Amino acid sequence: MKRRQFIKRVVGTAAIASSKAFPAAKILGANDRVNVALIGCGGRGRLLARLMREVPNVEIAAVCDVYDAQAAAAKAWAGPRCRAYRDFRQLLEQKDVDAVLVATPDHWHAIPAVLACQAGKDVYVEKPLAHTIKEGRSILEAARRSNRIAQAGTQHRSSPHFREAARIVQSGQLGPVHFVRVWNYLNMYPDGIGQVSDSEPPEGLDWELYLGPAPYVTFNKNRFLVTYRWFWDYAGGMATDYGTHRFDSVHQVMGVDAPLSVTASGGRYGLKDGAETPDTLQITYEYPGFVLSYEASMLNGHGCGGRTPGKKYYLTRGPDDRPHGMAFYGTNGTLFADRVGFEVYPEPQAESGPGALSAPAGASEGYRMQRKEASGEDATDLHVRNFIECVRSRQKPVADVEIGHRAAIVAHLGNIAYRVGRKIRWDAVKEEIVGDAQASELLARQARKPWDLI
């Protein structure tokens, strides 16, 4: 079958409207082999594929990348029975593939995921779920219509210490929480990703296919591989790349699904490298009953919060920094958390502040709760194991596609508010920005033909 015929077959109105366009995938037993295909063979994709293959009776049956060097490296690792492709549409025709792992740049998440679902294959999609809010909705609807297992790569959901943090907050131990803070700090000053001239693409790279639905531009290495994330055509900068994980954890811990309104400010102030997304960003989200403040800096790597001597923290570089995390400020204490643990700092019993009624004249009168802490590990291995288990059991995964969609929405709304420069209001039921046509245009993108499929 020709590729263009395949697109029409899968993405035509009738096929999108009904999962009957494809036969049901085979039903796997608890010990049956699961054949996984990897689309996007960069470092993250290979890591996830390796962790999946560590699950008993999982094989990497196919790999795909628009850059032949990466596809070849992945195939060499996967073994001689693995097939390599440049075009994911050909991979999706491989009948023995049960599940697809999508680890491409963000602008290529939705189309392979939707087509994989319509082809009867389960999908694991790296965060953020999609490049736009409407593309995320397309993945969710495709998974539901075709009864596919769809897991978002927000692995905090598989971390036991985040489940415990959610229990502490939702049980009321921390007291009412009306302010939450999330931060991501890097220091790329002064050079950032550097400046390079446009050039010919490297041998073995299909630049046209790499761009896909994104606008056509001449090849520039900064728009490729790791540094693509700092360009609007392919990603959303700090908010989508780093923030999505933590927004999902805020939803988990606070038991919420969506903000009511969003404001943002920032700019690319210090890095003069030709990239587009802000190097300094502050977003304020209003949720029912609390405010979430998101901070991102690419000019300073220190971050926020204190540290306990001897305790491990996520991606620290010195003895004092805490570059990534979140804080839940309750009336009884503050819970600081990151990918590898949490701590609760209790509030003194007495009130504080000028004129506080019960502020003591002398020493503190104890604390409102006990100090607590928990240590953990990056849960990516548990997360991919959960996906494979659900492929076999047909149970909903811990970071089901709807959970991943809602987390990505938060990041996208922050970027939209930043780009239009004003407060936006969000109708979560209709998934619409209220009364702002310009902002609403950024809920989707005008994909370049022939990739205007979803």
C-alpha positions as CSV (number, residue, x, y, z in Angstrom):
1,M,0.0,0.0,0.0
2,K,1.3,3.4,-0.9
3,R,1.9,5.9,1.9
4,R,-0.6,8.4,0.6
5,Q,-3.3,5.7,0.3
6,F,-2.5,4.7,3.9
7,I,-3.0,8.3,5.1
8,K,-6.4,8.5,3.4
9,R,-7.4,5.2,4.7
10,V,-6.5,5.9,8.3
11,V,-7.3,9.6,8.6
12,G,-10.4,9.8,6.3
13,T,-13.6,10.9,8.0
14,A,-15.0,7.5,8.2
15,A,-11.9,6.0,9.7
16,I,-11.6,8.7,12.4
17,A,-15.3,8.4,13.2
18,S,-15.3,4.6,13.7
19,S,-12.8,2.2,15.1
20,K,-14.5,-0.5,12.9
21,A,-12.2,0.7,10.1
22,F,-9.5,-1.6,11.6
23,P,-9.7,-5.1,13.1
24,A,-9.3,-5.4,16.8
25,A,-5.8,-6.0,18.1
26,K,-5.0,-9.4,19.4
27,I,-5.8,-10.0,23.1
28,L,-2.6,-10.7,25.0
29,G,-2.3,-12.9,28.1
30,A,-0.5,-11.9,31.2
31,N,2.7,-13.6,30.0
32,D,2.4,-13.1,26.3
33,R,5.1,-11.3,24.4
34,V,4.5,-7.6,23.7
35,N,6.1,-6.3,20.5
36,V,6.9,-2.6,20.8
37,A,7.8,-0.1,18.1
38,L,9.9,3.0,18.8
39,I,9.2,6.2,16.8
40,G,11.9,8.7,17.6
41,C,15.2,7.1,18.4
42,G,16.9,9.9,20.3
43,G,18.3,9.6,23.8
44,R,15.0,9.6,25.6
45,G,13.4,7.2,23.2
46,R,16.2,4.7,23.5
47,L,16.0,5.0,27.3
48,L,12.3,4.3,27.4
49,A,12.7,1.4,24.9
50,R,15.5,-0.1,27.0
51,L,13.3,0.1,30.1
52,M,10.4,-1.5,28.3
53,R,12.6,-4.3,27.0
54,E,13.6,-5.0,30.6
55,V,10.0,-6.0,31.3
56,P,9.7,-9.8,30.8
57,N,8.6,-10.9,27.4
58,V,8.9,-7.5,25.7
59,E,10.7,-7.1,22.4
60,I,11.5,-4.0,20.4
61,A,10.2,-5.2,17.0
62,A,10.7,-2.0,15.0
63,V,12.3,1.4,15.2
64,C,11.8,4.6,13.2
65,D,13.6,7.9,12.9
66,V,13.9,10.6,10.1
67,Y,17.6,10.5,10.8
68,D,19.1,7.3,9.5
69,A,22.0,7.4,12.0
70,Q,19.7,7.3,15.0
71,A,17.5,4.6,13.5
72,A,20.5,2.5,12.7
73,A,21.9,2.9,16.3
74,A,18.5,1.9,17.7
75,K,18.2,-1.2,15.4
76,A,21.8,-2.3,16.3
77,W,20.9,-2.2,20.0
78,A,17.5,-3.9,19.5
79,G,18.9,-6.8,17.6
80,P,18.6,-8.5,14.2
81,R,14.9,-9.2,14.3
82,C,14.1,-5.5,14.7
83,R,13.2,-3.6,11.5
84,A,14.2,0.0,10.9
85,Y,12.2,2.6,9.1
86,R,12.5,6.3,8.2
87,D,8.8,6.8,7.7
88,F,6.5,5.9,10.6
89,R,3.6,5.2,8.2
90,Q,5.4,2.1,7.0
91,L,6.1,1.0,10.6
92,L,2.4,1.1,11.4
93,E,1.8,-1.4,8.7
94,Q,4.0,-4.0,10.5
95,K,1.3,-6.4,11.7
96,D,3.2,-8.0,14.6
97,V,3.6,-4.6,16.4
98,D,1.3,-4.4,19.5
99,A,2.3,-1.1,20.9
100,V,4.0,2.1,19.8
101,L,6.3,4.3,21.8
102,V,6.3,7.9,20.5
103,A,9.4,9.8,21.6
104,T,9.7,12.4,18.8
105,P,9.9,16.1,19.2
106,D,6.6,17.5,20.4
107,H,5.3,18.6,17.0
108,W,5.4,15.0,15.8
109,H,3.5,13.5,18.9
110,A,-0.1,13.7,17.7
111,I,-0.1,12.3,14.2
112,P,1.8,9.1,14.8
113,A,-0.2,8.5,18.0
114,V,-3.6,9.0,16.3
115,L,-2.7,6.8,13.4
116,A,-1.3,4.1,15.7
117,C,-4.6,4.0,17.6
118,Q,-6.5,3.8,14.4
119,A,-4.2,1.0,13.3
120,G,-5.1,-1.0,16.4
121,K,-1.9,-0.4,18.4
122,D,-1.6,0.8,21.9
123,V,0.5,4.0,22.5
124,Y,2.9,5.5,25.0
125,V,3.5,9.1,24.2
126,E,6.3,11.1,25.8
127,K,5.4,14.4,27.5
128,P,3.9,16.8,26.7
129,L,1.2,14.7,25.2
130,A,0.9,17.0,22.1
131,H,2.1,20.2,20.6
132,T,-1.2,22.0,21.0
133,I,-4.3,21.5,23.1
134,K,-6.5,20.5,20.1
135,E,-3.9,17.9,19.1
136,G,-4.0,16.4,22.6
137,R,-7.8,16.2,22.3
138,S,-7.3,14.3,19.0
139,I,-5.1,11.7,20.6
140,L,-7.5,11.3,23.5
141,E,-10.5,10.8,21.2
142,A,-8.6,8.4,18.9
143,A,-7.6,6.3,21.9
144,R,-11.2,6.1,23.2
145,R,-12.8,5.4,19.8
146,S,-10.4,2.5,19.1
147,N,-10.3,1.2,22.7
148,R,-6.6,1.6,22.8
149,I,-4.4,1.7,25.9
150,A,-2.7,5.2,25.9
151,Q,-0.2,6.3,28.5
152,A,1.3,9.7,28.8
153,G,5.0,9.9,29.8
154,T,4.4,11.8,33.0
155,Q,6.2,9.3,35.2
156,H,5.6,11.2,38.5
157,R,2.2,9.4,38.5
158,S,4.1,6.1,39.1
159,S,6.1,7.5,42.1
160,P,5.0,6.2,45.5
161,H,6.2,9.4,47.3
162,F,3.9,11.6,45.2
163,R,1.0,9.3,46.1
164,E,1.9,9.8,49.8
165,A,2.2,13.6,49.2
166,A,-1.3,13.6,47.8
167,R,-2.6,11.6,50.8
168,I,-1.0,14.2,53.2
169,V,-2.5,17.2,51.5
170,Q,-6.0,15.7,50.7
171,S,-6.3,14.3,54.3
172,G,-6.0,17.9,55.7
173,Q,-2.8,17.2,57.6
174,L,-1.2,20.2,56.0
175,G,-4.2,22.4,56.6
176,P,-6.0,24.3,53.9
177,V,-3.6,24.9,50.9
178,H,-4.3,28.1,49.0
179,F,-0.9,28.7,47.4
180,V,1.2,26.3,45.4
181,R,4.6,27.0,43.8
182,V,6.4,25.2,41.0
183,W,9.8,26.0,39.6
184,N,12.3,25.0,37.0
185,Y,15.7,26.6,37.0
186,L,18.7,26.2,34.6
187,N,21.8,28.4,33.9
188,M,22.5,28.6,30.2
189,Y,23.9,32.1,30.5
190,P,25.5,33.7,28.5
191,D,25.7,31.5,25.3
192,G,22.5,29.5,25.5
193,I,22.3,27.1,22.5
194,G,24.7,29.4,20.5
195,Q,24.1,30.8,17.1
196,V,24.8,28.9,13.9
197,S,24.1,29.6,10.3
198,D,21.6,27.7,8.1
199,S,23.2,24.9,6.2
200,E,22.6,21.7,4.4
201,P,21.1,18.9,6.5
202,P,23.5,16.1,7.5
203,E,23.6,13.0,5.4
204,G,20.8,10.6,6.1
205,L,18.4,13.2,7.5
206,D,15.0,13.7,5.8
207,W,14.6,17.3,6.8
208,E,11.3,17.6,5.0
209,L,9.9,14.7,7.0
210,Y,11.4,16.1,10.2
211,L,9.5,19.4,9.7
212,G,6.4,17.5,8.8
213,P,3.4,19.7,10.0
214,A,5.7,22.5,11.0
215,P,6.4,25.5,8.7
216,Y,9.1,24.9,6.1
217,V,12.5,26.5,7.0
218,T,16.0,25.9,5.8
219,F,18.0,23.4,8.0
220,N,19.6,24.8,11.1
221,K,21.1,22.4,13.6
222,N,19.7,24.4,16.5
223,R,16.2,23.4,15.3
224,F,17.2,19.7,15.4
225,L,17.8,17.1,18.1
226,V,18.1,18.4,21.7
227,T,17.7,22.1,21.1
228,Y,14.5,21.9,19.1
229,R,12.6,22.5,22.4
230,W,13.4,26.2,22.4
231,F,11.5,26.9,19.1
232,W,7.7,27.4,19.0
233,D,7.4,25.4,15.7
234,Y,8.4,22.2,17.5
235,A,7.9,22.6,21.3
236,G,7.0,25.1,24.1
237,G,10.1,25.8,26.0
238,M,10.4,25.4,29.8
239,A,6.7,25.2,30.5
240,T,6.0,22.2,28.3
241,D,9.4,20.5,28.6
242,Y,9.9,20.8,32.4
243,G,6.6,22.2,33.7
244,T,4.3,19.5,32.4
245,H,5.5,16.8,34.9
246,R,5.0,19.2,37.8
247,F,1.7,20.5,36.6
248,D,0.5,16.9,36.5
249,S,1.8,16.4,40.1
250,V,-0.1,19.5,41.2
251,H,-3.3,18.0,39.8
252,Q,-2.5,14.7,41.6
253,V,-1.7,16.2,44.9
254,M,-4.4,18.9,45.0
255,G,-7.1,16.7,43.4
256,V,-7.9,19.1,40.6
257,D,-8.1,19.0,36.8
258,A,-7.9,22.4,35.3
259,P,-7.2,26.1,36.0
260,L,-9.8,28.8,35.7
261,S,-7.6,31.6,34.4
262,V,-4.0,32.3,33.5
263,T,-1.7,35.2,33.3
264,A,2.0,35.2,32.3
265,S,5.0,37.5,31.8
266,G,8.6,37.1,30.8
267,G,10.9,37.3,27.9
268,R,14.2,36.1,26.4
269,Y,16.2,38.7,28.3
270,G,19.7,37.3,28.7
271,L,20.3,34.6,26.1
272,K,21.0,36.1,22.7
273,D,21.2,32.8,20.8
274,G,18.4,33.0,18.2
275,A,16.1,30.7,20.1
276,E,12.5,31.8,20.6
277,T,11.0,30.6,23.9
278,P,11.5,32.8,27.0
279,D,14.5,32.4,29.2
280,T,12.6,33.9,32.1
281,L,8.9,33.1,32.6
282,Q,6.4,33.5,35.4
283,I,2.8,32.1,35.1
284,T,0.0,32.6,37.6
285,Y,-2.9,30.1,37.4
286,E,-6.1,30.5,39.3
287,Y,-7.7,27.2,40.4
288,P,-10.8,26.8,42.5
289,G,-9.6,27.7,46.0
290,F,-5.9,28.2,45.3
291,V,-3.3,30.0,43.2
292,L,-0.4,28.2,41.4
293,S,2.7,30.2,40.6
294,Y,5.1,28.7,38.0
295,E,8.6,30.1,37.7
296,A,11.1,29.2,35.0
297,S,14.6,30.6,34.6
298,M,17.4,29.7,32.1
299,L,19.7,32.4,33.7
300,N,20.1,31.0,37.2
301,G,20.3,27.4,38.4
302,H,19.7,27.8,42.1
303,G,15.9,27.5,42.4
304,C,13.8,27.7,45.5
305,G,13.5,26.1,48.9
306,G,15.8,24.8,51.6
307,R,17.8,21.6,51.8
308,T,18.3,18.9,54.5
309,P,21.9,17.8,54.9
310,G,22.5,14.4,53.4
311,K,19.2,14.2,51.5
312,K,19.1,13.6,47.8
313,Y,17.5,16.2,45.5
314,Y,16.7,16.2,41.8
315,L,19.4,17.4,39.4
316,T,21.4,19.5,41.9
317,R,24.9,20.7,41.1
318,G,26.1,22.1,44.4
319,P,25.4,21.8,48.1
320,D,22.7,24.5,48.3
321,D,20.7,24.6,45.0
322,R,17.3,23.1,44.5
323,P,16.6,23.8,40.8
324,H,13.4,21.8,40.2
325,G,10.4,21.3,42.5
326,M,7.1,22.3,43.9
327,A,5.8,23.5,47.2
328,F,2.4,23.3,48.8
329,Y,1.8,25.9,51.4
330,G,-0.7,24.8,54.0
331,T,-1.7,26.5,57.3
332,N,0.0,23.8,59.3
333,G,3.1,23.3,57.2
334,T,4.8,23.4,53.8
335,L,5.4,20.3,51.7
336,F,8.3,20.6,49.3
337,A,8.6,17.8,46.6
338,D,10.6,16.9,43.6
339,R,11.1,13.8,41.5
340,V,13.0,11.9,44.1
341,G,11.3,12.8,47.4
342,F,9.5,15.2,49.6
343,E,9.8,17.0,53.0
344,V,7.2,18.6,55.2
345,Y,8.3,21.7,57.2
346,P,5.8,22.4,60.0
347,E,4.5,25.8,61.0
348,P,4.9,27.0,64.6
349,Q,1.8,26.8,66.7
350,A,1.6,30.5,67.3
351,E,0.3,33.0,64.7
352,S,2.8,35.5,63.2
353,G,2.7,38.9,61.7
354,P,1.9,42.4,62.9
355,G,-1.1,42.5,65.2
356,A,-1.7,38.7,65.1
357,L,-4.0,37.9,68.0
358,S,-2.1,35.0,69.5
359,A,1.4,36.0,68.5
360,P,3.6,35.0,71.6
361,A,5.8,37.5,73.2
362,G,8.4,34.9,74.0
363,A,9.5,31.5,72.7
364,S,7.6,29.4,70.2
365,E,4.9,27.1,71.6
366,G,5.7,24.1,69.4
367,Y,4.5,23.1,65.9
368,R,1.2,22.5,64.2
369,M,2.3,19.2,62.7
370,Q,5.2,16.8,62.7
371,R,8.1,17.1,60.3
372,K,8.0,14.4,57.7
373,E,10.1,13.3,54.7
374,A,10.3,10.6,52.1
375,S,12.9,9.6,49.6
376,G,12.3,8.0,46.3
377,E,13.7,7.4,42.8
378,D,12.9,8.4,39.3
379,A,9.9,6.2,38.5
380,T,10.3,6.0,34.7
381,D,11.0,2.2,35.0
382,L,7.8,1.7,37.0
383,H,5.9,3.9,34.5
384,V,6.8,1.9,31.4
385,R,6.2,-1.3,33.3
386,N,2.7,-0.1,34.1
387,F,2.1,0.6,30.4
388,I,3.2,-2.9,29.4
389,E,1.0,-4.5,32.2
390,C,-2.0,-2.5,30.9
391,V,-1.3,-3.6,27.3
392,R,-1.8,-7.1,28.6
393,S,-4.6,-6.5,31.1
394,R,-6.5,-3.8,29.2
395,Q,-6.8,-1.8,32.4
396,K,-6.4,1.9,32.4
397,P,-2.8,3.0,33.0
398,V,-1.8,5.2,35.9
399,A,-1.1,8.2,33.5
400,D,-4.0,7.6,31.1
401,V,-4.1,9.8,28.1
402,E,-6.7,12.0,29.6
403,I,-4.5,12.7,32.6
404,G,-1.6,13.6,30.3
405,H,-3.9,15.8,28.2
406,R,-5.0,17.8,31.2
407,A,-1.4,18.3,32.4
408,A,-0.3,19.5,28.9
409,I,-3.2,21.9,28.8
410,V,-1.8,23.8,31.8
411,A,1.6,24.3,30.1
412,H,0.0,25.3,26.8
413,L,-2.3,27.8,28.5
414,G,0.7,29.4,30.2
415,N,2.5,29.8,26.9
416,I,-0.7,31.2,25.2
417,A,-1.1,33.8,28.0
418,Y,2.5,34.7,27.6
419,R,2.3,35.0,23.8
420,V,-0.8,37.2,23.8
421,G,0.3,39.2,26.8
422,R,-2.9,39.2,28.8
423,K,-5.1,37.2,31.2
424,I,-7.0,34.4,29.6
425,R,-10.0,32.5,31.1
426,W,-10.4,28.7,30.5
427,D,-13.6,26.7,30.1
428,A,-12.4,23.2,30.9
429,V,-15.6,21.5,30.0
430,K,-15.7,22.9,26.5
431,E,-11.9,23.2,26.3
432,E,-12.2,26.8,25.1
433,I,-10.6,30.1,25.9
434,V,-13.4,32.4,26.8
435,G,-14.0,35.5,24.8
436,D,-10.5,35.9,23.2
437,A,-10.3,35.1,19.5
438,Q,-6.6,35.8,19.2
439,A,-5.7,33.5,22.1
440,S,-8.1,30.8,20.8
441,E,-6.2,30.6,17.6
442,L,-3.2,29.2,19.6
443,L,-5.3,26.2,20.7
444,A,-4.3,24.6,17.4
445,R,-1.9,25.2,14.6
446,Q,-2.2,25.4,10.8
447,A,-0.3,22.3,9.8
448,R,1.6,22.2,6.6
449,K,0.1,20.0,3.9
450,P,-0.1,17.0,3.5
451,W,0.1,16.8,7.3
452,D,-3.1,18.7,8.0
453,L,-4.7,15.5,9.2
454,I,-6.1,16.0,12.7
